[in-house]
Amino acid sequence: MNRRHLIRTSIGCLVLAPLVAAALWFLYRPWALTWGSTSEEIARPMPGDEVLDQPTFNATRAVTIEATPEEIWPWIVQIGYRRAGFYSYDLLDNDGIASSERILTEYQDLDVGDLIPLSNTTNVRVAELEPHRLLVLVFEVEGTWSNATWVWGLYPEDASQTRLVTRLRADARGIGPRLFLDLGEIIMMRKCMLGIKRRAERGRKTEVQQ
């Protein structure tokens, strides 16, 4: 590479870098923080919000599922590392073990105070639970996730449709954790929520056909 070409490349990078950064901050990040959710859902308080007064990361996502809360709930409560998995990218979050395609009765009895493993080093504790409606999880780990909550809410739209809303709040410090949360976390969360949607809707169709 000659000097002139190197200079042109450097100038191009200097010009593009602010544009890419602006696109990530003003377009991608807002989409990632609010994927699928309405303005009402974003503004609506959820249990667990009081744990963190000023989180550095506050994301509310939602999806409409053609199923009742009672049909969706079993898929949520069995989530966990080496439990039912996370319905996401199993190679990344479940040691390559495929997330369950069926409801596992051994993981349906969840109570306040129970621990759910998210990895071999990270757990969340059930802080609040209302069957078929609400699950509040508080992270119990040092470091990046020492102050974080993960909330699942089920809101019926009508007799056959439910809004699944999840809110993740964290007080993340450091460039690495912030970049992961702002840029990468949505990829796995989105797949997780769509995985729940697919499984719950498939289960309902099977019941109707029978």
Solvent accessible surface area in square Angstrom, and as a share of the most:
residue,aa,sasa,rsa
1,M,165,0.73
2,N,101,0.52
3,R,196,0.72
4,R,165,0.60
5,H,92,0.41
6,L,94,0.47
7,I,83,0.42
8,R,157,0.57
9,T,57,0.33
10,S,52,0.33
11,I,95,0.48
12,G,30,0.29
13,C,77,0.46
14,L,130,0.65
15,V,88,0.50
16,L,106,0.53
17,A,59,0.46
18,P,79,0.50
19,L,109,0.54
20,V,82,0.47
21,A,57,0.44
22,A,42,0.33
23,A,43,0.33
24,L,67,0.33
25,W,132,0.46
26,F,142,0.59
27,L,130,0.65
28,Y,60,0.23
29,R,40,0.14
30,P,61,0.38
31,W,114,0.40
32,A,1,0.00
33,L,23,0.11
34,T,44,0.26
35,W,31,0.11
36,G,44,0.42
37,S,20,0.13
38,T,66,0.39
39,S,95,0.61
40,E,124,0.56
41,E,11,0.05
42,I,73,0.37
43,A,83,0.64
44,R,65,0.24
45,P,111,0.70
46,M,6,0.03
47,P,45,0.28
48,G,1,0.01
49,D,30,0.16
50,E,126,0.57
51,V,71,0.41
52,L,18,0.09
53,D,133,0.69
54,Q,159,0.71
55,P,28,0.17
56,T,35,0.20
57,F,1,0.00
58,N,71,0.37
59,A,0,0.00
60,T,6,0.04
61,R,1,0.00
62,A,1,0.01
63,V,16,0.09
64,T,42,0.24
65,I,0,0.00
66,E,75,0.34
67,A,0,0.00
68,T,29,0.17
69,P,16,0.10
70,E,94,0.42
71,E,41,0.18
72,I,0,0.00
73,W,18,0.06
74,P,23,0.14
75,W,12,0.04
76,I,3,0.01
77,V,1,0.01
78,Q,0,0.00
79,I,8,0.04
80,G,0,0.00
81,Y,24,0.09
82,R,137,0.50
83,R,48,0.17
84,A,1,0.01
85,G,0,0.00
86,F,15,0.06
87,Y,5,0.02
88,S,8,0.05
89,Y,90,0.34
90,D,30,0.16
91,L,149,0.74
92,L,129,0.64
93,D,27,0.14
94,N,1,0.01
95,D,82,0.43
96,G,41,0.39
97,I,76,0.39
98,A,81,0.63
99,S,8,0.05
100,S,17,0.11
101,E,81,0.36
102,R,158,0.58
103,I,70,0.36
104,L,15,0.08
105,T,111,0.64
106,E,118,0.53
107,Y,60,0.23
108,Q,49,0.22
109,D,131,0.68
110,L,17,0.09
111,D,90,0.47
112,V,95,0.54
113,G,29,0.28
114,D,50,0.26
115,L,80,0.40
116,I,4,0.02
117,P,38,0.24
118,L,27,0.13
119,S,38,0.24
120,N,125,0.64
121,T,106,0.62
122,T,21,0.12
123,N,49,0.25
124,V,0,0.00
125,R,86,0.31
126,V,1,0.01
127,A,53,0.41
128,E,63,0.28
129,L,34,0.17
130,E,66,0.29
131,P,83,0.52
132,H,74,0.33
133,R,119,0.43
134,L,3,0.02
135,L,2,0.01
136,V,3,0.02
137,L,5,0.03
138,V,37,0.21
139,F,15,0.06
140,E,76,0.34
141,V,39,0.23
142,E,153,0.69
143,G,56,0.54
144,T,44,0.26
145,W,55,0.19
146,S,48,0.31
147,N,70,0.36
148,A,1,0.01
149,T,0,0.00
150,W,19,0.07
151,V,1,0.00
152,W,3,0.01
153,G,1,0.01
154,L,4,0.02
155,Y,51,0.19
156,P,90,0.56
157,E,104,0.47
158,D,83,0.43
159,A,95,0.74
160,S,41,0.26
161,Q,53,0.24
162,T,0,0.00
163,R,29,0.11
164,L,0,0.00
165,V,0,0.00
166,T,1,0.00
167,R,10,0.04
168,L,9,0.04
169,R,22,0.08
170,A,0,0.00
171,D,32,0.17
172,A,1,0.00
173,R,167,0.61
174,G,48,0.46
175,I,137,0.70
176,G,48,0.46
177,P,33,0.21
178,R,74,0.27
179,L,95,0.47
180,F,97,0.40
181,L,2,0.01
182,D,13,0.06
183,L,55,0.27
184,G,22,0.21
185,E,12,0.05
186,I,1,0.00
187,I,96,0.49
188,M,43,0.19
189,M,14,0.06
190,R,98,0.36
191,K,78,0.33
192,C,5,0.03
193,M,0,0.00
194,L,58,0.29
195,G,7,0.07
196,I,0,0.00
197,K,53,0.22
198,R,114,0.41
199,R,12,0.04
200,A,2,0.01
201,E,27,0.12
202,R,90,0.33
203,G,28,0.27
204,R,58,0.21
205,K,127,0.54
206,T,61,0.35
207,E,109,0.49
208,V,118,0.68
209,Q,153,0.68
210,Q,174,0.77
